[in-house]
């Protein structure tokens, strides 16, 4: 049975603690499924005012890139087996969010096991 994390991982202030807890409570072979917001590449969110405003509105201090998620997953002995970018599917609804940085629209759900 997978552990589902839909728009909850990104708001976790301590991503390492999240993975440490997943490793502690999940049975061997269990999967984690993320459906969340990710940066399209590694960069310092504090240098992008638009992203800061958007994330702070959701009480999120930072989000990871897929590469950062892969690195953290590996550190805690989870293997990323699949990623799917759903930008195209959600882009129309994102236009309804004022000042959303469409050029930095992140990738979406990632499955780790």
matplotlib code that plots the C-alpha trace (Angstrom):
import matplotlib.pyplot as plt

x = [0.0, 1.5, 1.7, 0.1, 1.3, -0.8, 0.3, 1.7, 5.4, 6.1, 4.7, 6.8, 9.4, 11.9, 12.1, 14.8, 12.6, 9.8, 11.9, 13.3, 9.8, 8.8, 11.7, 10.8, 7.1, 6.8, 7.1, 9.8, 8.7, 6.1, 5.9, 5.5, 3.5, 4.0, 1.6, 3.1, 4.9, 8.5, 11.0, 12.0, 15.7, 17.8, 17.8, 17.6, 13.9, 14.8, 16.1, 12.8, 10.4, 7.4, 8.0, 8.5, 5.2, 3.4, 4.9, 4.6, 0.9, 0.7, 3.0, 5.7, 9.3, 10.9, 10.2, 12.6, 13.5, 13.1, 16.9, 16.9, 14.0, 15.9, 19.0, 17.0, 15.2, 18.4, 19.9, 17.0, 17.1, 14.0, 14.3, 12.6, 11.0, 8.8, 8.2, 5.4, 5.3, 1.6, 2.4, 0.4, -2.7, -2.8, -1.5, -4.9, -6.0, -2.8, -3.6, -6.3, -3.7, -2.5, 1.2, 2.0, 5.4, 4.4, 7.9, 8.9, 5.9, 7.2, 6.9, 4.5, 3.8, 6.8, 6.7, 9.4, 9.6]
y = [0.0, 3.4, 6.4, 9.3, 12.9, 15.3, 18.9, 18.2, 17.4, 20.9, 22.6, 20.5, 22.9, 20.0, 17.7, 15.6, 15.0, 13.9, 11.3, 10.1, 9.6, 7.8, 5.5, 4.8, 4.1, 2.5, -1.3, -2.5, -2.3, 0.4, 3.2, 7.0, 8.9, 12.7, 15.0, 18.3, 21.4, 21.2, 23.7, 23.0, 23.2, 24.0, 27.7, 29.9, 30.7, 33.8, 35.4, 35.1, 37.6, 36.2, 32.7, 33.9, 35.8, 32.8, 30.2, 32.4, 32.8, 29.0, 29.1, 27.3, 28.5, 26.6, 23.7, 21.2, 20.5, 16.9, 16.5, 17.6, 15.2, 12.4, 13.2, 13.2, 10.1, 8.3, 9.5, 7.8, 4.6, 5.4, 4.9, 7.2, 5.0, 7.4, 11.1, 12.8, 16.4, 17.6, 21.2, 21.0, 19.6, 22.2, 25.3, 26.7, 26.8, 28.4, 31.4, 32.2, 32.7, 36.4, 36.9, 33.2, 32.7, 30.6, 30.5, 28.6, 26.3, 23.2, 19.5, 17.2, 13.9, 11.7, 8.2, 6.8, 3.3]
z = [0.0, -0.9, 1.3, -0.5, -0.1, -2.1, -1.7, 1.7, 1.2, -0.2, 2.9, 5.2, 6.7, 7.3, 4.2, 5.9, 8.9, 6.6, 4.9, 8.3, 9.5, 6.3, 6.6, 10.3, 9.8, 6.4, 6.0, 3.6, 0.0, 0.7, -1.8, -1.4, -3.9, -4.2, -6.0, -5.3, -6.6, -7.5, -8.9, -12.5, -11.5, -8.5, -7.5, -4.5, -4.0, -1.9, -5.1, -6.9, -5.4, -7.3, -6.1, -2.5, -2.5, -3.9, -1.6, 1.5, 0.7, 1.1, 4.2, 2.3, 2.8, -0.1, -2.5, -3.9, -7.5, -8.8, -8.6, -4.9, -4.2, -5.9, -3.8, -0.6, -1.5, -2.1, 1.2, 3.0, 0.9, -1.3, -5.0, -7.4, -10.0, -11.9, -12.4, -14.5, -15.3, -15.3, -16.2, -19.4, -17.7, -15.0, -16.8, -17.8, -14.1, -13.1, -15.2, -12.6, -9.9, -9.9, -10.5, -10.8, -12.3, -15.3, -16.7, -13.6, -13.5, -11.6, -12.4, -10.7, -9.2, -8.3, -7.1, -4.8, -3.4]

ax = plt.figure().add_subplot(projection="3d")
ax.plot(x, y, z, "-o")
ax.set_aspect("equal")
plt.show()
